């Protein structure tokens, strides 16, 4: 439902699911769901942790059915107990974009981490916001300099009159 009513209709649809408990559905139902998602061109990334032994086989079948013959687009990352979930995600293909660049985490070659050709309005808004912030900081610095100069002048006048 959220994908159907999304604002950016030109973006690829992607679901990222964190699975931390046993999957109760059977493998056949998961494959059926995967085929429906594939028909709608929805990619699914699954992070399987906590119950990796119970879920891995079912989720692997789901991802295999979803990827089909081309074998890309959807990913399954199984995180064994021990390593940090964040560390496992950073090194996973889920955070790597289609061009191999990292998604999120500010790891982008573009200003503010946003590709202006992909989202020009966001890039413009970020640029304007940064410019306004820079102007505010310059104005505060001028006020602070003027206040300290005035304070120094008062101290000098008070000190010289004694």
TORMIZA-872282 format. One line per field, with one value per residue: residue number from 0; residue in one letter; x, z, y of N, C-alpha, C in turn. Coordinates in Angstrom, 1 decimal, padded with zeros to 4 digits. Atoms other than C-alpha are relative to their C-alpha. Layout:
nr: (NUM | ...)
rest: (A | ...)
n.px: (X | ...)
n.pz: (Z | ...)
n.py: (Y | ...)
ca.px: (X | ...)
ca.pz: (Z | ...)
ca.py: (Y | ...)
c.px: (X | ...)
c.pz: (Z | ...)
c.py: (Y | ...)
//
This chain:
nr: (0 | 1 | 2 | 3 | 4 | 5 | 6 | 7 | 8 | 9 | 10 | 11 | 12 | 13 | 14 | 15 | 16 | 17 | 18 | 19 | 20 | 21 | 22 | 23 | 24 | 25 | 26 | 27 | 28 | 29 | 30 | 31 | 32 | 33 | 34 | 35 | 36 | 37 | 38 | 39 | 40 | 41 | 42 | 43 | 44 | 45 | 46 | 47 | 48 | 49 | 50 | 51 | 52 | 53 | 54 | 55 | 56 | 57 | 58 | 59 | 60 | 61 | 62 | 63 | 64 | 65 | 66 | 67 | 68 | 69 | 70 | 71 | 72 | 73 | 74 | 75 | 76 | 77 | 78 | 79 | 80 | 81 | 82 | 83 | 84 | 85 | 86 | 87 | 88 | 89 | 90 | 91 | 92 | 93 | 94 | 95 | 96 | 97 | 98 | 99 | 100 | 101 | 102 | 103 | 104 | 105 | 106 | 107 | 108 | 109 | 110 | 111 | 112 | 113 | 114 | 115 | 116 | 117 | 118 | 119 | 120 | 121 | 122 | 123 | 124 | 125 | 126 | 127 | 128 | 129 | 130 | 131 | 132 | 133 | 134 | 135 | 136 | 137 | 138 | 139 | 140 | 141 | 142 | 143 | 144 | 145 | 146 | 147 | 148 | 149 | 150 | 151 | 152 | 153 | 154 | 155 | 156 | 157 | 158 | 159 | 160 | 161)
rest: (X | X | X | X | X | X | X | X | X | X | X | X | X | X | X | X | X | X | X | X | X | X | X | X | X | X | X | X | X | X | X | X | X | X | X | X | X | X | X | X | X | X | X | X | X | X | X | X | X | X | X | X | X | X | X | X | X | X | X | X | X | X | X | X | X | X | X | X | X | X | X | X | X | X | X | X | X | X | X | X | X | X | X | X | X | X | X | X | X | X | X | X | X | X | X | X | X | X | X | X | X | X | X | X | X | X | X | X | X | X | X | X | X | X | X | X | X | X | X | X | X | X | X | X | X | X | X | X | X | X | X | X | X | X | X | X | X | X | X | X | X | X | X | X | X | X | X | X | X | X | X | X | X | X | X | X | X | X | X | X | X | X)
n.px: (000.8 | -000.8 | -000.6 | 001.0 | 000.3 | -001.2 | 000.0 | -000.9 | 000.4 | -001.0 | -001.0 | 000.2 | 000.6 | -000.9 | 000.4 | -001.1 | 000.6 | -000.8 | 000.7 | -000.7 | 000.7 | 000.2 | 001.0 | 001.0 | 000.6 | -000.7 | -000.9 | 000.9 | 000.6 | -001.0 | -000.3 | 001.1 | -000.1 | -001.1 | 000.4 | 000.9 | -000.8 | -000.8 | 000.9 | 000.2 | -001.3 | -000.4 | -001.2 | 000.1 | -001.3 | 000.3 | -001.0 | 000.4 | -000.8 | 000.6 | 000.5 | -000.5 | 000.1 | 001.4 | 000.6 | -000.8 | 000.5 | 001.2 | -000.2 | -000.8 | 000.9 | 000.8 | -000.8 | -000.3 | 001.2 | 000.2 | -001.0 | 000.2 | -001.1 | -001.1 | -000.8 | -000.4 | 001.1 | 000.4 | -001.1 | 000.2 | -001.2 | 000.2 | -001.0 | -000.1 | -000.1 | -001.4 | -000.4 | 000.9 | 000.9 | -000.4 | -001.2 | 000.4 | 000.8 | -000.9 | -000.8 | 000.9 | 000.4 | 001.3 | -000.3 | -000.7 | 001.0 | -000.2 | -001.3 | -001.1 | -000.2 | 000.7 | 001.2 | 000.1 | -001.2 | -000.7 | -001.2 | 000.3 | -000.8 | 000.8 | 000.1 | 001.1 | 000.4 | 001.2 | -000.2 | 000.9 | 000.8 | 001.1 | 001.0 | -000.5 | 000.7 | -000.7 | -001.4 | 000.1 | 000.4 | -001.2 | -000.9 | 000.5 | -000.1 | -001.4 | -000.3 | 000.6 | -000.8 | -001.3 | 000.2 | 000.3 | -001.3 | -000.8 | 000.7 | -000.3 | -001.4 | -000.1 | 000.5 | -000.9 | -001.1 | 000.4 | 000.2 | -001.3 | -000.6 | 000.7 | -000.3 | -001.4 | 000.0 | 000.5 | -001.0 | -001.1 | 000.4 | 000.2 | -001.4 | -000.8 | 000.5 | -000.3)
n.pz: (000.0 | 000.0 | 001.3 | 001.0 | -000.2 | -000.2 | 000.8 | 001.1 | 000.8 | 000.9 | -000.7 | -000.1 | -001.2 | -000.8 | -001.3 | -000.9 | -001.2 | -001.0 | -000.5 | -001.2 | -000.6 | 001.0 | 001.1 | -000.2 | 001.3 | 000.6 | 001.2 | 001.2 | -000.1 | 000.2 | 001.4 | 000.7 | -000.3 | 000.8 | 001.4 | 000.1 | -000.2 | 001.3 | 001.0 | -000.3 | 000.1 | -001.3 | -000.6 | -001.5 | -000.7 | -001.3 | -000.9 | -000.9 | -001.1 | -001.2 | 000.3 | 001.3 | 000.3 | 000.4 | 001.1 | 001.2 | 001.2 | 000.5 | 000.5 | 001.2 | 001.0 | 000.3 | 000.8 | 001.3 | 000.8 | 000.3 | 000.9 | 001.3 | 000.8 | 000.0 | -001.3 | -000.7 | -000.4 | -001.4 | -000.7 | -001.3 | -000.8 | -001.3 | -001.0 | -001.1 | -001.3 | -000.2 | 000.6 | -000.1 | 001.1 | 000.8 | 000.7 | 001.0 | 001.1 | 000.7 | 001.0 | 000.8 | 001.3 | -000.2 | -000.1 | 001.2 | 001.0 | 001.2 | 000.6 | -000.9 | -001.0 | -001.2 | -000.3 | -001.3 | -000.8 | 000.6 | 000.8 | 001.4 | 000.6 | 000.3 | -001.1 | -001.0 | 000.2 | 000.9 | 001.4 | 000.5 | 001.1 | -000.5 | -000.8 | 000.1 | -001.0 | -001.2 | 000.1 | -000.1 | -001.4 | -000.9 | 000.3 | -000.5 | -001.5 | -000.4 | 000.3 | -001.0 | -001.3 | 000.1 | -000.2 | -001.5 | -000.8 | 000.3 | -000.7 | -001.4 | -000.2 | 000.1 | -001.2 | -001.0 | 000.2 | -000.3 | -001.5 | -000.7 | 000.3 | -000.8 | -001.4 | -000.1 | 000.0 | -001.3 | -001.0 | 000.2 | -000.5 | -001.5 | -000.6 | 000.3 | -000.7 | -001.4)
n.py: (-001.2 | -001.2 | -000.2 | -000.4 | -001.4 | -000.7 | -001.3 | 000.1 | 001.2 | 000.4 | 000.8 | 001.5 | 000.4 | 000.9 | 000.3 | 000.5 | 000.6 | 000.6 | 001.2 | 000.4 | 001.1 | 001.0 | -000.3 | 001.0 | 000.4 | 001.0 | -000.4 | -000.1 | -001.3 | -001.0 | -000.1 | -000.6 | -001.4 | -000.5 | -000.2 | -001.2 | -001.2 | -000.1 | -000.5 | -001.5 | -000.6 | -000.5 | 000.7 | 000.2 | 000.3 | 000.6 | 000.2 | 001.1 | 000.1 | 000.6 | 001.4 | 000.3 | 001.4 | 000.3 | -000.8 | -000.2 | 000.8 | -000.6 | -001.3 | 000.2 | 000.4 | -001.3 | -000.9 | 000.7 | -000.1 | -001.4 | -000.5 | 000.7 | 000.4 | -001.0 | 000.2 | -001.2 | -000.9 | 000.3 | 000.6 | 000.6 | -000.1 | 000.7 | -000.5 | 001.0 | -000.7 | -000.4 | -001.3 | -001.1 | 000.0 | -001.1 | 000.4 | 001.0 | -000.7 | -000.9 | 000.8 | 000.8 | -000.6 | -000.7 | -001.5 | -000.4 | -000.3 | 000.8 | -000.4 | 000.3 | -001.0 | 000.2 | -000.7 | -000.5 | -000.2 | -001.2 | 000.5 | -000.3 | -001.0 | -001.3 | -001.0 | 000.4 | 001.4 | 000.1 | -000.2 | -001.0 | 000.5 | 000.9 | -000.8 | -001.4 | -000.8 | 000.2 | -000.6 | -001.5 | -000.3 | 000.2 | -001.1 | -001.3 | 000.1 | -000.2 | -001.4 | -000.8 | 000.3 | -000.7 | -001.5 | -000.2 | 000.1 | -001.2 | -001.1 | 000.2 | -000.3 | -001.5 | -000.5 | 000.3 | -000.9 | -001.3 | 000.0 | 000.1 | -001.3 | -001.0 | 000.3 | -000.4 | -001.5 | -000.4 | 000.3 | -000.9 | -001.3 | 000.0 | 000.1 | -001.2 | -001.2 | 000.0)
ca.px: (000.0 | 002.8 | 004.5 | 001.3 | 000.8 | 004.4 | 005.2 | 008.1 | 006.5 | 009.7 | 011.8 | 012.2 | 010.0 | 012.0 | 011.0 | 013.6 | 012.5 | 014.2 | 013.3 | 014.2 | 011.8 | 010.9 | 009.0 | 005.7 | 004.6 | 005.5 | 008.0 | 005.2 | 003.4 | 006.6 | 007.4 | 003.9 | 004.3 | 007.7 | 006.2 | 003.5 | 006.1 | 008.3 | 005.3 | 004.8 | 008.6 | 009.2 | 012.7 | 012.9 | 016.0 | 015.8 | 018.0 | 017.7 | 019.0 | 018.3 | 016.7 | 019.0 | 018.9 | 015.1 | 014.6 | 017.5 | 016.1 | 012.7 | 014.0 | 016.6 | 013.8 | 011.8 | 014.7 | 015.6 | 012.0 | 011.9 | 015.2 | 014.3 | 016.7 | 018.7 | 019.6 | 019.8 | 017.8 | 016.8 | 019.1 | 019.2 | 021.7 | 021.9 | 023.6 | 024.9 | 024.8 | 027.9 | 028.7 | 027.0 | 023.9 | 025.1 | 028.5 | 026.9 | 024.6 | 027.4 | 029.4 | 026.3 | 025.0 | 021.8 | 023.5 | 025.5 | 023.5 | 023.1 | 026.2 | 028.2 | 028.0 | 026.9 | 023.3 | 022.7 | 025.4 | 026.5 | 028.9 | 028.2 | 030.1 | 027.4 | 027.1 | 025.0 | 024.9 | 022.1 | 022.3 | 020.9 | 019.7 | 017.7 | 016.0 | 016.7 | 014.1 | 015.8 | 019.3 | 018.1 | 016.4 | 019.6 | 021.7 | 019.4 | 019.3 | 023.1 | 023.4 | 020.9 | 022.8 | 026.1 | 024.6 | 023.2 | 026.6 | 028.3 | 025.7 | 026.2 | 030.0 | 029.6 | 027.4 | 029.8 | 032.7 | 030.8 | 029.8 | 033.3 | 034.6 | 032.0 | 032.8 | 036.6 | 035.8 | 033.8 | 036.5 | 039.2 | 037.1 | 036.3 | 040.0 | 041.4 | 039.2 | 040.5)
ca.pz: (000.0 | 000.8 | -002.5 | -004.4 | -002.9 | -003.0 | -004.3 | -006.5 | -009.1 | -011.2 | -008.5 | -008.3 | -005.8 | -003.0 | 000.2 | 003.0 | 005.6 | 008.8 | 009.9 | 013.5 | 014.3 | 012.7 | 009.4 | 009.9 | 006.3 | 004.2 | 001.3 | -001.3 | -000.1 | 000.0 | -003.6 | -004.7 | -003.0 | -004.7 | -008.1 | -007.4 | -006.3 | -009.4 | -011.6 | -010.0 | -010.4 | -006.7 | -005.3 | -001.8 | 000.4 | 003.5 | 006.5 | 008.4 | 011.9 | 015.2 | 013.6 | 010.7 | 010.9 | 010.7 | 008.1 | 005.6 | 003.4 | 003.1 | 002.5 | 000.0 | -002.0 | -001.8 | -003.1 | -005.8 | -007.1 | -006.9 | -008.8 | -011.5 | -014.3 | -014.2 | -010.5 | -009.3 | -007.7 | -004.5 | -001.8 | 001.3 | 004.0 | 006.9 | 010.0 | 012.4 | 016.1 | 017.1 | 014.6 | 014.8 | 012.6 | 011.4 | 010.4 | 008.5 | 006.6 | 005.7 | 004.0 | 002.4 | -001.2 | 000.2 | 000.9 | -002.4 | -005.2 | -008.7 | -009.8 | -006.9 | -004.9 | -001.4 | -000.6 | 002.4 | 005.0 | 003.0 | 000.9 | -002.4 | -004.9 | -005.1 | -003.0 | 000.2 | -000.9 | -003.4 | -007.1 | -008.6 | -011.7 | -009.7 | -007.4 | -008.5 | -006.1 | -003.1 | -004.3 | -004.7 | -001.3 | 000.4 | -001.5 | -000.5 | 003.1 | 003.3 | 001.8 | 004.3 | 007.2 | 006.0 | 005.8 | 009.4 | 010.7 | 008.9 | 010.4 | 013.9 | 013.5 | 012.5 | 015.5 | 017.8 | 016.4 | 016.7 | 020.3 | 021.3 | 019.6 | 021.4 | 024.7 | 024.1 | 023.3 | 026.5 | 028.6 | 027.0 | 027.6 | 031.2 | 031.8 | 030.2 | 032.2 | 035.6)
ca.py: (000.0 | 002.4 | 001.7 | 002.2 | 005.7 | 006.8 | 010.4 | 009.6 | 007.2 | 007.2 | 005.5 | 001.7 | 000.0 | -001.7 | -003.4 | -003.9 | -006.4 | -007.3 | -010.9 | -011.6 | -014.4 | -017.7 | -017.4 | -019.3 | -019.3 | -022.3 | -022.2 | -022.6 | -019.5 | -017.5 | -018.4 | -017.5 | -014.1 | -013.6 | -014.2 | -011.6 | -009.1 | -009.9 | -009.3 | -005.8 | -005.2 | -004.8 | -005.7 | -007.1 | -007.0 | -009.3 | -009.1 | -012.4 | -012.4 | -014.2 | -017.3 | -017.8 | -021.6 | -021.8 | -019.1 | -019.3 | -022.1 | -020.5 | -017.0 | -018.2 | -019.8 | -016.5 | -014.4 | -017.0 | -016.9 | -013.1 | -012.6 | -015.2 | -015.9 | -012.6 | -013.2 | -009.6 | -006.9 | -008.6 | -009.7 | -011.9 | -011.1 | -013.6 | -012.2 | -014.9 | -014.1 | -012.2 | -009.5 | -006.1 | -005.9 | -002.5 | -003.8 | -006.7 | -004.3 | -001.9 | -004.7 | -006.2 | -005.6 | -004.1 | -000.7 | -000.8 | 000.8 | -000.6 | 001.3 | 000.0 | 003.2 | 003.2 | 004.2 | 006.4 | 007.0 | 010.1 | 007.9 | 009.7 | 011.6 | 014.3 | 017.4 | 016.6 | 012.9 | 013.6 | 013.1 | 016.3 | 014.5 | 012.0 | 014.5 | 018.1 | 019.6 | 018.0 | 019.1 | 022.7 | 022.7 | 021.4 | 024.0 | 026.9 | 025.7 | 025.5 | 029.0 | 030.4 | 028.7 | 030.2 | 033.7 | 033.3 | 032.2 | 035.2 | 037.6 | 036.1 | 036.4 | 040.1 | 040.8 | 039.1 | 041.1 | 044.3 | 043.5 | 042.6 | 045.8 | 047.9 | 046.2 | 046.8 | 050.5 | 050.9 | 049.2 | 051.5 | 054.6 | 053.6 | 052.7 | 055.8 | 058.2 | 057.2)
c.px: (000.9 | 000.7 | -000.9 | -000.2 | 001.3 | 000.0 | 000.8 | -000.3 | 001.1 | 001.1 | -000.4 | -000.6 | 000.9 | -000.6 | 001.2 | -000.6 | 001.1 | -000.8 | 000.8 | -000.7 | -000.3 | -001.1 | -001.0 | -000.6 | 000.8 | 000.7 | -000.9 | -000.7 | 001.0 | 000.4 | -001.1 | 000.0 | 001.2 | -000.3 | -000.9 | 000.8 | 000.9 | -000.9 | -000.3 | 001.4 | 000.4 | 001.2 | -000.2 | 001.4 | -000.4 | 001.3 | -000.5 | 001.0 | -000.8 | -000.4 | 000.5 | -000.1 | -001.4 | -000.4 | 000.8 | -000.5 | -001.2 | 000.3 | 000.9 | -000.9 | -000.8 | 000.8 | 000.4 | -001.2 | -000.2 | 001.0 | -000.2 | 001.3 | 001.2 | 000.7 | 000.5 | -001.2 | -000.4 | 001.1 | -000.4 | 001.3 | -000.3 | 001.1 | 000.0 | 000.1 | 001.5 | 000.3 | -001.1 | -000.9 | 000.4 | 001.2 | -000.3 | -000.7 | 000.9 | 000.8 | -000.9 | -000.4 | -001.2 | 000.3 | 000.8 | -001.1 | 000.3 | 001.3 | 001.2 | 000.3 | -000.9 | -001.3 | 000.0 | 001.4 | 000.9 | 001.2 | -000.4 | 001.0 | -000.6 | 000.0 | -001.2 | -000.4 | -001.2 | 000.4 | -001.0 | -000.9 | -001.1 | -001.1 | 000.5 | -000.7 | 000.7 | 001.4 | -000.1 | -000.4 | 001.2 | 001.0 | -000.5 | 000.1 | 001.4 | 000.4 | -000.6 | 000.7 | 001.3 | -000.2 | -000.3 | 001.2 | 000.9 | -000.6 | 000.3 | 001.5 | 000.2 | -000.5 | 000.9 | 001.2 | -000.3 | -000.2 | 001.3 | 000.8 | -000.6 | 000.4 | 001.5 | 000.1 | -000.5 | 001.0 | 001.2 | -000.4 | -000.1 | 001.4 | 000.8 | -000.5 | 000.4 | 001.2)
c.pz: (000.0 | -001.3 | -001.0 | 000.1 | 000.2 | -000.9 | -001.2 | -000.9 | -000.9 | 000.7 | 000.0 | 001.3 | 000.7 | 001.4 | 000.7 | 001.2 | 000.9 | 000.7 | 001.2 | 000.8 | -001.0 | -001.0 | 000.1 | -001.3 | -000.6 | -001.3 | -001.2 | 000.0 | -000.2 | -001.5 | -000.8 | 000.2 | -000.8 | -001.4 | -000.2 | 000.0 | -001.3 | -001.1 | 000.1 | 000.0 | 001.3 | 000.5 | 001.5 | 000.5 | 001.4 | 000.8 | 001.0 | 001.1 | 001.2 | -000.3 | -001.4 | -000.4 | -000.5 | -001.2 | -001.3 | -001.2 | -000.6 | -000.7 | -001.3 | -001.2 | -000.5 | -000.9 | -001.4 | -001.0 | -000.4 | -001.1 | -001.4 | -000.7 | 000.1 | 001.3 | 000.7 | 000.4 | 001.4 | 000.7 | 001.4 | 000.7 | 001.4 | 000.9 | 001.1 | 001.3 | 000.2 | -000.6 | 000.1 | -001.3 | -001.0 | -000.9 | -001.1 | -001.2 | -000.8 | -001.1 | -000.9 | -001.4 | 000.1 | 000.0 | -001.2 | -001.1 | -001.2 | -000.7 | 000.9 | 001.1 | 001.2 | 000.1 | 001.4 | 000.6 | -000.6 | -000.8 | -001.5 | -000.5 | -000.2 | 001.3 | 000.9 | -000.2 | -000.8 | -001.4 | -000.6 | -001.1 | 000.4 | 000.8 | 000.1 | 001.1 | 001.4 | 000.0 | 000.2 | 001.4 | 001.0 | -000.3 | 000.6 | 001.5 | 000.5 | -000.2 | 001.1 | 001.4 | 000.0 | 000.2 | 001.5 | 000.8 | -000.3 | 000.8 | 001.5 | 000.3 | 000.0 | 001.3 | 001.2 | 000.0 | 000.4 | 001.5 | 000.7 | -000.2 | 000.9 | 001.4 | 000.2 | 000.1 | 001.3 | 001.1 | -000.1 | 000.5 | 001.5 | 000.6 | -000.2 | 000.8 | 001.5 | 000.4)
c.py: (001.3 | 000.2 | 000.5 | 001.6 | 000.9 | 001.3 | -000.1 | -001.3 | -000.4 | -000.8 | -001.5 | -000.3 | -001.0 | -000.2 | -000.5 | -000.6 | -000.6 | -001.2 | -000.4 | -001.1 | -001.1 | 000.3 | -001.2 | -000.5 | -001.1 | 000.5 | 000.3 | 001.4 | 001.2 | 000.2 | 000.6 | 001.6 | 000.7 | 000.2 | 001.1 | 001.3 | 000.2 | 000.6 | 001.5 | 000.7 | 000.7 | -000.9 | -000.1 | -000.3 | -000.5 | -000.1 | -001.0 | -000.1 | -000.6 | -001.4 | -000.4 | -001.5 | -000.4 | 000.7 | -000.1 | -000.7 | 000.7 | 001.4 | -000.1 | -000.4 | 001.2 | 000.9 | -000.6 | 000.2 | 001.4 | 000.5 | -000.7 | -000.3 | 001.0 | 000.0 | 001.2 | 000.8 | -000.2 | -000.7 | -000.6 | 000.1 | -000.7 | 000.4 | -001.0 | 000.8 | 000.4 | 001.4 | 001.0 | 000.0 | 001.2 | -000.3 | -000.9 | 000.7 | 000.9 | -000.8 | -000.8 | 000.7 | 000.8 | 001.5 | 000.4 | 000.2 | -000.8 | 000.3 | -000.4 | 001.0 | -000.3 | 000.9 | 000.5 | 000.2 | 001.1 | -000.4 | 000.2 | 001.0 | 001.4 | 000.8 | -000.4 | -001.4 | -000.2 | 000.2 | 001.0 | -000.4 | -000.9 | 000.7 | 001.5 | 000.9 | -000.1 | 000.6 | 001.5 | 000.4 | -000.1 | 001.2 | 001.3 | 000.0 | 000.2 | 001.5 | 000.9 | -000.2 | 000.8 | 001.5 | 000.3 | 000.0 | 001.3 | 001.2 | -000.1 | 000.4 | 001.6 | 000.7 | -000.2 | 000.9 | 001.4 | 000.2 | 000.0 | 001.3 | 001.1 | -000.2 | 000.5 | 001.5 | 000.5 | -000.2 | 001.0 | 001.4 | 000.1 | 000.0 | 001.2 | 001.2 | 000.0 | 000.8)
//
